[in-house]
Amino acid sequence: MSEASPADPAGVFGALETHLRARRDSGAKLLVPYVTGGYKGWQRAVEAAAAAGADAIEIGVPFSDPVMDGPVIQQASTAALADGATPASVLEEARELDTGVPHAVMTYYNLCHHQGHERFASALLDAGVCAAILPDLPYVEAGPWLEAAAETGLEAILLAAPTTPEHRLADLCGASRGFVYAVGLLGVTGERSALARTATEIAARCLAVTDRPVLTGVGIGSPSQAVEACDVSDGVIIGSAVVRTLMSDGPEAVGELVASYRTALDHG
């Protein structure tokens, strides 16, 4: 087993990274909400989030045996699967979206492995998705996926965990495309009452070794926590709070929630 290495030339950025770099370089803090694909009203929620100031949207493809998803996202995924959602149906619905911001998919490696790397990457691109996150695929085993994604033009986003060793972190950040996902804590997704100390620590470690946008996700439960995280990182990923709002109050309320995060980040 050999460690992965960057598969495309330095300085050549895809649509997601180009967009996020431009926003970051303009002084904005980046905001990427997560929405569970296939859940009732999810397309309207994506559109509402984009209209409220999201810089990109992360679309979850429901999976029956998730590793990273906490109870809120698991509940939404279970409901979506019960309603007949499939990877193909989520991508078909994603193809209909016209939000004006880049879309990334988050799902699990089994779906990619089952279809084949090239076919999976091509299916995402055909649906207007420009990046993918596979949280259960370790960096040290990701080489074939990174190569296939680069060859098709898909941006493969990698996760840096609080436990990622120093000798591997620079290579991981260099191999990631789109942005580096700084995992804020050891655990599953979900809102917490306070921002974990590890959230700012891992973001700072990533930013010390890369110029790529670094976004903090997992464990951010309020706009004030997002601002706290962005004291260090370039931006945040908001998942459980968005999905909880979608399930309890509907798609339009997602727009209101995202707007509250946007306002907080813009005013620091």
C-alpha positions in Angstrom: 0.0 0.0 0.0 1.5 3.3 -1.1 0.5 6.8 -0.1 -1.3 9.0 -2.6 0.3 11.8 -4.5 -1.1 14.9 -6.3 -2.4 13.8 -9.7 -2.7 17.1 -11.6 -0.2 19.9 -12.1 0.3 22.5 -9.4 -1.6 25.7 -10.1 -4.3 24.2 -12.3 -7.6 24.6 -10.4 -11.0 23.2 -11.1 -14.3 25.2 -10.9 -14.8 24.7 -7.2 -11.3 25.7 -6.1 -11.2 28.6 -8.6 -14.4 30.0 -7.2 -13.5 29.5 -3.5 -10.0 31.0 -4.0 -11.6 34.1 -5.7 -14.0 34.5 -2.8 -11.3 34.0 -0.2 -8.9 36.4 -1.9 -11.7 39.0 -1.9 -11.8 38.8 1.9 -14.9 36.7 2.3 -15.2 33.8 4.7 -16.4 30.7 2.8 -19.8 29.1 3.6 -20.7 25.6 2.3 -24.0 24.1 3.5 -24.7 20.4 3.3 -28.1 19.2 2.1 -29.2 15.5 2.0 -30.1 14.7 -1.6 -33.3 12.8 -2.1 -35.0 14.1 1.0 -38.3 15.8 0.4 -37.7 19.4 -0.8 -34.0 19.1 -1.0 -33.7 20.8 -4.4 -35.6 23.8 -3.1 -33.3 23.8 0.0 -30.2 23.9 -2.2 -31.6 26.8 -4.2 -32.6 28.7 -1.0 -29.1 28.1 0.4 -27.4 29.4 -2.7 -29.7 32.5 -2.8 -28.9 33.2 0.8 -25.2 33.5 0.2 -23.7 30.0 0.2 -20.4 29.9 -1.7 -20.9 26.2 -2.8 -23.3 23.4 -1.9 -22.4 20.0 -0.6 -25.0 17.4 -1.7 -25.2 14.2 0.3 -26.0 11.0 -1.5 -27.8 8.8 1.0 -26.0 5.7 2.1 -27.4 2.9 4.3 -24.2 2.3 6.4 -22.6 5.7 7.0 -19.4 6.2 8.8 -19.2 10.0 9.4 -22.9 11.0 9.5 -24.4 11.7 12.9 -28.1 11.1 13.9 -29.6 14.1 12.2 -28.1 13.3 8.7 -28.7 9.6 9.2 -32.4 10.3 9.9 -32.7 12.4 6.7 -30.8 9.7 4.7 -33.0 6.9 6.0 -36.1 8.9 5.0 -34.7 9.6 1.6 -33.9 6.0 1.0 -37.3 4.9 2.2 -38.8 7.3 -0.3 -36.9 5.6 -3.1 -33.8 7.8 -3.5 -30.9 6.2 -5.2 -27.5 7.6 -6.3 -28.8 7.8 -9.9 -32.0 9.6 -8.9 -30.1 12.1 -6.7 -27.7 12.9 -9.6 -30.6 13.2 -12.0 -32.3 15.7 -9.7 -28.9 17.5 -9.2 -28.7 17.9 -12.9 -31.8 20.1 -12.8 -30.2 22.6 -10.3 -29.1 26.0 -11.5 -27.8 27.8 -8.5 -24.9 29.8 -9.8 -22.5 28.2 -7.3 -20.4 25.0 -7.5 -21.8 21.7 -6.2 -19.9 18.9 -4.5 -21.1 15.5 -3.6 -20.5 13.7 -0.3 -21.0 10.0 -0.1 -19.2 6.8 0.7 -16.5 4.8 -1.2 -18.6 1.7 -1.7 -20.7 3.5 -4.3 -17.6 4.7 -6.1 -16.0 1.3 -6.0 -19.1 -0.4 -7.2 -19.5 1.8 -10.3 -15.7 2.1 -10.9 -13.7 5.2 -10.3 -13.9 6.6 -13.9 -17.6 5.9 -14.3 -18.5 7.3 -10.9 -16.5 10.5 -11.5 -18.0 10.9 -15.0 -21.5 10.5 -13.6 -21.0 13.3 -11.1 -19.6 15.6 -13.8 -22.6 14.8 -16.1 -24.9 15.9 -13.3 -23.1 19.2 -13.0 -21.2 18.2 -9.9 -17.6 19.4 -9.9 -16.2 17.8 -6.7 -16.6 14.8 -4.4 -15.9 13.9 -0.8 -15.5 10.2 0.2 -14.8 10.4 3.9 -14.3 6.6 4.5 -11.5 6.4 1.9 -8.2 6.9 3.7 -5.6 9.1 2.0 -3.0 6.4 2.0 -5.4 4.3 -0.1 -6.8 7.0 -2.3 -4.2 7.1 -5.1 -6.3 5.3 -7.8 -9.3 7.4 -7.0 -7.3 10.7 -7.1 -5.8 9.7 -10.4 -9.2 8.8 -12.0 -10.8 11.9 -10.6 -8.0 14.1 -12.0 -8.2 12.4 -15.4 -11.9 13.1 -15.7 -11.7 16.6 -14.3 -13.5 16.0 -11.0 -12.1 17.6 -7.9 -11.4 15.0 -5.2 -11.6 16.7 -1.7 -9.6 15.0 1.1 -10.2 15.2 4.8 -7.6 16.2 7.4 -8.4 14.9 10.8 -7.0 16.0 14.2 -5.1 12.7 14.2 -3.4 13.2 10.8 0.3 13.0 11.5 2.6 15.9 10.6 4.6 13.9 8.2 1.5 13.2 6.1 -0.4 16.4 6.4 1.4 18.5 3.7 1.1 15.7 1.2 -2.6 15.2 2.0 -3.3 19.0 1.6 -1.3 19.0 -1.6 -3.3 16.1 -3.1 -6.7 17.5 -2.1 -8.6 19.4 -4.8 -11.3 22.0 -4.4 -10.5 22.6 -0.8 -9.1 20.8 2.3 -11.8 19.6 4.6 -10.5 20.1 8.1 -12.4 17.8 10.4 -13.1 19.7 13.6 -13.3 16.8 16.0 -13.0 13.0 16.3 -16.6 11.9 16.0 -19.6 12.0 13.7 -21.4 15.1 12.3 -23.7 17.0 14.6 -24.2 20.3 16.3 -22.3 20.8 19.6 -22.8 23.3 22.4 -19.2 24.7 21.9 -16.6 24.6 19.2 -14.0 21.9 19.9 -10.5 23.0 20.5 -9.4 20.6 17.8 -11.4 22.5 15.2 -9.1 25.5 15.2 -6.0 23.4 15.8 -6.4 21.2 12.7 -7.3 24.3 10.5 -4.2 26.1 11.6 -2.0 23.0 10.9 -3.5 22.7 7.4 -3.0 26.4 6.6 0.6 26.2 7.7 1.3 23.7 4.9 -1.0 24.8 2.0 -2.4 27.7 0.1 -5.5 25.7 -0.8 -8.7 26.9 0.8 -9.2 25.2 4.2 -12.8 24.7 5.4 -13.7 23.5 8.9 -16.6 21.0 9.2 -18.1 18.7 11.8 -19.3 20.1 15.2 -20.3 23.6 14.2 -23.7 24.3 15.7 -24.3 28.1 15.5 -23.3 31.2 13.6 -21.1 32.3 16.5 -19.2 29.0 16.4 -18.8 29.5 12.6 -17.2 32.9 13.3 -15.0 31.4 15.9 -13.8 28.7 13.5 -13.1 31.3 10.8 -10.8 33.1 13.1 -8.4 30.5 11.8 -9.9 28.7 8.8 -11.0 30.1 5.4 -14.5 29.0 5.9 -17.0 26.4 7.3 -19.2 23.5 6.3 -22.6 23.4 8.0 -24.4 20.1 7.8 -26.5 18.9 10.7 -28.0 22.3 11.5 -29.1 22.7 7.8 -30.6 19.2 7.6 -32.4 19.5 10.9 -33.9 22.8 9.7 -35.0 21.1 6.4 -36.7 18.3 8.2 -38.4 20.4 10.9 -39.2 23.6 9.0 -38.9 23.0 5.3 -36.7 24.3 2.4 -37.4 28.0 2.8 -36.3 27.9 6.4 -32.9 26.6 5.2 -32.4 29.8 3.3 -33.1 31.8 6.5 -30.6 29.7 8.4 -27.9 30.0 5.8 -28.5 33.8 5.7 -27.9 34.0 9.4 -24.5 32.2 9.0 -23.7 34.5 6.0 -24.5 37.6 8.0 -22.4 36.4 11.0 -19.4 35.6 8.8 -19.6 38.8 6.9 -19.6 40.9 10.0 -17.1 38.7 11.9 
